[in-house]
């Protein structure tokens, strides 16, 4: 079980503390709950969230549950201490999500953690990390040389595609092999790629996040092929472009219980002031 989740889990944990506080210090607790609700509302644009804790249920609460396909499985390996992740080791490994209007937006943020394995073959072409129906929007990792880009030392360059672009857009930003890295695509006036919370590429925006079904870790249009070799965790889709600060927060693994410690210290300070 994961120790903590950024944003969502942190806010939930602090909210529980706030509600508990409301039972023994109503005036303080009510104000605290209001503060947490306000903070949570700022992340209401979260449309899909899979934490891969032995299921592909949509943790956003929007009901976009997925189905595990092929040889995909869960492994005790995660950037979050004690957590699990999705393991995909064959082209037929995937998570399939049915078509939903909420998954299509002209501005959006797509974020996930990945750990590419040594099976990334520089001559294998691009392996899909995410794919929408009809190849309407895809993100991938692999040898960008096959689509006119530069082959990275690791053979794990990140690229993206949409029909309106006419060709794969190669970022020439390489993901490490064997180590976890946080990847975030932010589409607004431009497409911006962040690795571990740092902007590494700015390119042409896509018209939207795609339509039809969503397939994770494999290509949707032609069946489960050209799949990703590695592990993936904390897959998120927002129907808004997150700020650089918010992306950095997603890419940060907080110390366990740090949020509760901060919240508790804040309550103690308030109580001391009220008693003085």
C-alpha positions in Angstrom: 0.0 0.0 0.0 1.4 3.4 -1.0 2.6 5.6 1.9 1.2 8.8 0.4 -0.1 10.3 -2.8 0.6 13.8 -3.8 -2.3 16.4 -3.8 -5.2 14.0 -3.6 -4.0 11.8 -0.7 -2.4 14.7 1.2 -5.6 16.7 1.0 -7.7 13.7 2.0 -5.6 13.0 5.0 -5.6 16.6 6.2 -9.3 16.7 5.6 -9.8 13.7 7.9 -7.9 15.5 10.6 -9.9 18.7 10.1 -13.2 16.8 10.4 -11.9 15.1 13.6 -11.0 18.5 14.9 -14.5 19.8 14.3 -15.9 17.4 16.9 -13.8 18.8 19.8 -13.2 22.4 18.7 -16.2 23.2 16.4 -15.2 26.8 15.5 -11.6 25.8 14.6 -12.7 22.6 12.9 -15.3 24.3 10.8 -12.8 26.9 9.5 -10.2 24.2 8.9 -12.7 22.0 6.9 -13.6 25.1 4.8 -9.9 25.7 4.1 -9.4 22.1 3.0 -12.5 22.0 0.8 -11.3 25.2 -0.9 -7.9 23.6 -1.6 -9.5 20.4 -2.9 -11.7 22.3 -5.2 -8.7 23.8 -7.0 -8.0 20.2 -8.3 -11.6 19.5 -9.4 -10.3 19.3 -13.0 -9.0 15.8 -12.4 -10.9 13.6 -14.8 -9.1 10.3 -14.5 -6.7 8.9 -12.0 -5.3 5.3 -11.7 -3.0 4.5 -8.8 -2.7 0.8 -9.9 -3.0 -0.5 -6.4 -4.1 -3.9 -7.6 -6.9 -2.4 -9.6 -7.7 0.0 -12.4 -10.5 1.8 -10.7 -10.8 5.5 -11.4 -9.7 7.3 -8.2 -11.0 10.6 -9.4 -14.5 9.6 -8.7 -15.7 10.1 -12.3 -16.3 6.4 -13.0 -13.8 6.0 -15.8 -12.7 2.6 -14.7 -10.3 0.6 -16.8 -9.8 -3.1 -17.7 -6.5 -4.9 -17.4 -5.6 -6.5 -20.8 -3.2 -9.2 -22.0 -0.2 -9.8 -19.8 -0.5 -6.6 -17.8 -0.1 -7.1 -14.1 0.6 -5.3 -10.8 4.0 -5.3 -9.2 5.4 -4.2 -5.8 7.5 -1.5 -7.5 6.6 2.2 -7.3 8.0 5.7 -6.9 5.8 5.8 -3.8 7.2 3.8 -0.8 5.3 0.6 -0.3 3.2 1.0 -3.4 2.4 -1.0 -6.5 2.5 -0.1 -10.1 1.3 -1.4 -13.5 3.7 -3.8 -15.2 3.6 -4.1 -19.0 6.2 -6.4 -20.6 4.6 -7.4 -24.0 2.9 -5.5 -26.8 -0.4 -7.0 -25.7 -0.2 -5.6 -22.2 -2.5 -2.7 -21.6 -5.2 -1.0 -19.7 -8.4 -0.3 -21.7 -10.8 2.5 -20.9 -14.1 3.0 -22.7 -14.9 6.2 -24.7 -16.1 9.1 -22.5 -16.7 12.7 -23.5 -14.9 13.9 -20.3 -11.6 12.4 -21.7 -11.7 14.9 -24.6 -10.5 18.5 -24.0 -8.7 21.1 -26.1 -6.6 22.0 -23.1 -5.3 19.3 -20.8 -2.6 17.8 -18.7 -1.6 14.1 -19.1 0.8 12.9 -16.4 2.3 9.6 -15.3 5.3 8.0 -13.7 7.2 5.5 -15.9 10.2 3.2 -15.4 11.5 1.9 -18.7 13.2 -1.4 -18.7 16.4 -2.6 -20.5 14.1 -4.2 -23.0 13.7 -0.8 -24.7 15.2 -1.6 -28.1 16.5 1.4 -30.1 15.5 -0.4 -33.3 12.0 -1.2 -32.2 10.5 2.1 -32.9 8.0 3.9 -30.7 6.3 2.2 -27.8 3.0 3.7 -26.8 2.5 5.1 -23.3 -1.0 6.3 -24.1 -3.2 6.1 -27.2 -6.7 7.3 -28.1 -9.1 5.9 -30.7 -7.9 6.2 -34.3 -4.5 7.4 -33.1 -6.2 10.7 -32.4 -3.6 11.5 -29.7 -0.7 9.4 -28.6 2.4 9.6 -26.4 5.3 7.3 -26.8 8.8 6.4 -25.9 11.5 4.8 -28.0 13.8 5.3 -31.0 12.8 8.7 -32.5 15.1 8.1 -35.4 12.5 6.1 -37.1 10.2 9.2 -37.3 12.9 11.7 -38.1 14.1 12.5 -34.6 17.3 11.9 -32.7 18.0 8.6 -31.1 18.9 9.1 -27.5 21.7 7.3 -25.8 19.1 5.2 -24.0 16.9 4.7 -27.0 14.1 6.1 -24.9 13.2 9.5 -26.4 9.7 10.8 -25.7 7.4 11.8 -28.6 3.7 12.7 -29.3 1.3 12.5 -32.2 -2.0 13.8 -33.4 -3.4 13.7 -37.0 -3.5 17.4 -37.3 0.3 17.6 -36.8 1.0 15.5 -39.8 3.9 13.6 -38.2 5.2 12.5 -34.8 6.6 15.4 -32.8 9.9 14.4 -31.4 11.0 16.1 -28.1 14.5 14.6 -28.1 14.0 14.5 -24.3 15.3 11.1 -23.1 13.8 9.1 -20.2 16.2 7.1 -18.0 16.3 3.3 -18.2 15.7 1.5 -15.0 14.7 4.5 -12.9 11.4 6.1 -12.2 10.7 9.5 -13.9 7.6 11.7 -13.8 6.3 12.7 -17.3 3.7 15.4 -17.8 2.3 16.7 -21.1 0.6 20.1 -20.8 -1.4 21.2 -23.8 -2.5 24.9 -24.0 -1.2 27.4 -26.5 1.8 25.0 -26.9 2.6 21.5 -25.9 5.0 21.5 -22.9 6.8 18.4 -21.7 8.0 18.2 -18.1 10.3 15.5 -16.7 10.5 15.2 -13.0 8.7 18.6 -12.7 11.1 20.5 -15.0 10.1 21.8 -18.4 12.3 20.2 -21.1 10.4 20.8 -24.3 7.9 23.2 -25.9 6.3 22.4 -29.2 3.2 22.6 -31.3 -0.1 22.1 -29.5 -2.6 19.4 -30.5 -6.2 20.2 -31.3 -7.4 18.1 -28.3 -6.6 15.1 -26.2 -8.2 12.7 -28.7 -11.5 10.9 -28.9 -12.8 7.4 -28.5 -11.4 4.8 -26.2 -8.2 5.3 -24.2 -5.5 2.6 -24.1 -2.7 2.8 -21.7 0.7 1.3 -22.4 -0.2 0.1 -25.9 -1.6 1.3 -29.3 -5.4 1.6 -29.5 -6.0 1.9 -33.2 -4.7 -1.5 -34.4 -5.2 -3.6 -31.3 -2.7 -4.0 -28.5 0.6 -3.6 -30.4 3.7 -1.4 -30.0 3.4 -1.6 -26.3 5.5 -0.1 -23.6 8.1 -2.3 -21.8 8.3 -1.3 -18.2 6.2 -0.1 -15.3 3.8 2.8 -14.9 2.2 4.5 -11.9 -0.1 7.4 -10.9 -1.7 7.9 -14.3 -3.7 11.2 -14.4 -5.7 13.2 -16.9 -6.8 16.8 -16.2 -9.1 18.8 -18.5 -7.1 21.9 -17.8 -3.4 22.9 -18.2 -1.7 22.6 -14.8 0.8 25.2 -13.8 4.5 24.6 -13.4 4.1 24.6 -9.7 1.3 22.0 -9.8 3.4 19.8 -12.1 6.3 20.0 -9.7 4.0 19.0 -6.9 2.9 15.9 -8.8 6.5 15.0 -9.4 7.5 15.3 -5.8 7.3 12.3 -3.4 6.5 13.9 0.0 7.8 12.5 3.3 5.2 10.3 4.9 2.8 12.2 7.2 4.5 15.5 6.5 1.2 17.1 5.7 -0.4 15.8 8.9 2.5 17.1 10.9 2.2 20.6 9.3 -1.6 20.6 9.9 -1.2 19.5 13.5 1.4 22.1 14.2 -1.0 24.7 12.8 -3.8 23.6 15.0 -1.7 23.6 18.1 -0.6 27.2 17.3 -4.2 28.3 16.9 -5.2 26.6 20.2 -2.4 28.2 22.1 -3.4 31.7 20.8 -7.0 31.1 21.8 -6.0 30.1 25.3 -3.6 33.0 25.8 
